[in-house]
Amino acid sequence: MTYRVCLVCMGNICRSPMAEAVLRQTLDDRGLGDRVTVESAGTGGWHVGDPMDERALAILTQNGYDGSAHRARQFTGDWFHRYDLVLAMDRDNLVNLRRLAPFGVEVRLFRSFDPAAPDDAEVPDPYYGGREGFEEVLAMVEAASEGVAKHVADEID
């Protein structure tokens, strides 16, 4: 049985695809890649089918991650049954996901898995900023991915 994770931001071209690439690599490095599927999506649909933001892809590539195959998708309410864990990048998307979620389905913030961050910490949207914002996002998703990998390992063992 494969454990399935979906990471969700607004447009699925910056934060969630960056987190997808990092988490996938983190799980592979821990020998869990064949037991866990990692995907991402956005709550909005205006970028559906688009590749990852060039700046996000450049930061990933420069740090040894592969996001080249990414194409943006929109998360819809009927997707909850597909995933064991749905994680939002920020509180706005958390609220949007909780509105869509069937009763009893838990949706959490991605950074709640980073032990150095407060439970309500968000991954800020770097889209309207410069390179520094994307570098900051990468550091945040790397830290949280470690915690997500530990959580997933506990769940599947």
C-alpha positions in Angstrom: 0.0 0.0 0.0 1.3 3.4 -1.0 1.0 6.4 1.4 0.0 9.5 -0.5 0.8 13.1 0.4 -0.5 16.3 -1.4 1.0 19.7 -0.8 -1.2 22.7 -1.6 -0.6 26.4 -2.2 -2.5 29.0 -4.2 -1.5 28.5 -7.8 0.8 25.4 -7.7 3.7 27.1 -9.4 6.0 28.1 -6.5 5.7 26.9 -3.0 3.9 23.5 -3.2 5.9 22.3 -6.2 9.1 23.3 -4.5 7.9 21.4 -1.4 6.9 18.4 -3.6 10.4 18.1 -5.1 12.2 18.5 -1.7 9.9 16.1 0.1 10.1 13.5 -2.6 14.0 13.7 -2.4 13.9 13.6 1.4 11.8 10.5 1.3 14.0 8.9 -1.3 17.1 9.6 0.8 15.4 7.8 3.7 14.5 4.8 1.6 10.8 5.6 1.7 10.4 6.8 -1.9 8.9 3.5 -3.2 6.3 3.5 -0.4 5.2 7.2 -0.6 3.7 9.3 -3.4 4.1 13.0 -3.2 2.1 15.4 -5.3 1.1 19.0 -5.2 -1.8 21.3 -6.3 -3.2 24.7 -5.9 -6.5 26.0 -4.6 -6.8 28.3 -7.6 -7.0 27.2 -11.2 -5.5 30.0 -13.1 -2.1 28.3 -13.7 -3.4 24.8 -14.5 -1.1 23.1 -16.9 1.7 25.6 -16.5 5.2 24.6 -15.5 6.8 25.7 -12.3 7.7 29.4 -11.9 11.2 29.8 -13.5 12.6 31.3 -10.3 11.4 28.4 -8.2 12.8 25.9 -10.7 16.1 27.6 -10.8 16.5 27.6 -7.0 15.5 23.9 -6.9 17.9 23.0 -9.7 20.8 24.9 -8.2 20.3 22.9 -5.0 20.1 19.5 -6.6 16.3 19.0 -6.8 14.3 18.1 -9.9 11.1 20.0 -10.6 11.3 20.0 -14.4 8.3 17.7 -15.0 5.9 19.8 -12.8 2.6 21.0 -14.3 0.2 23.0 -12.1 -3.1 21.3 -11.0 -6.1 22.5 -9.0 -7.1 20.7 -5.9 -10.8 19.9 -5.7 -12.9 18.5 -2.9 -13.3 15.1 -4.4 -9.5 14.6 -4.2 -9.5 14.1 -0.4 -10.1 10.4 -0.8 -6.9 10.1 -2.8 -4.6 11.2 0.0 -3.5 10.2 3.4 -2.1 13.6 4.3 -3.0 17.0 2.8 -0.8 19.9 3.8 -1.3 23.6 3.1 1.5 26.1 2.7 -0.3 28.9 4.5 -3.4 29.7 6.6 -5.5 31.1 3.6 -5.1 27.8 1.7 -5.6 25.8 5.0 -9.0 27.6 5.3 -9.9 26.9 1.7 -9.0 23.2 2.0 -10.9 22.8 5.2 -14.0 24.3 3.5 -13.7 21.6 0.9 -12.8 18.7 3.2 -15.3 16.1 4.2 -16.2 15.9 7.9 -13.4 14.4 9.9 -10.6 14.9 7.4 -7.6 16.6 8.9 -5.7 19.2 6.9 -2.5 20.7 8.5 0.0 23.4 7.7 3.2 22.1 6.1 5.5 24.0 8.5 3.7 22.4 11.5 6.2 19.5 10.9 9.2 21.8 11.4 10.1 21.5 15.1 12.0 24.8 15.0 8.9 26.7 13.7 5.7 27.6 15.6 2.7 25.3 14.8 1.0 28.1 12.9 4.0 29.0 10.8 3.4 29.5 7.1 5.5 29.2 3.9 5.2 32.8 2.5 4.4 33.3 -1.1 7.6 34.4 -3.0 5.8 35.1 -6.3 5.9 38.9 -6.1 9.4 39.1 -4.7 13.0 38.4 -5.8 15.4 35.5 -5.5 15.7 35.9 -1.8 12.1 34.9 -1.2 12.6 31.7 -3.2 15.7 30.9 -1.2 13.8 31.5 2.0 11.0 29.2 0.9 13.5 26.4 0.0 15.1 26.6 3.5 11.6 26.4 5.0 10.5 23.4 3.0 13.7 21.6 3.6 13.3 21.9 7.3 9.6 20.9 7.3 10.3 18.0 4.9 12.4 16.4 7.5 9.5 16.4 9.9 7.0 15.2 7.3 9.3 12.3 6.4 9.6 11.3 10.1 5.8 11.5 10.4 5.2 9.5 7.3 7.8 6.8 8.4 5.9 6.5 11.7 2.6 6.2 9.8 3.7 3.5 7.4 5.7 1.3 9.8 
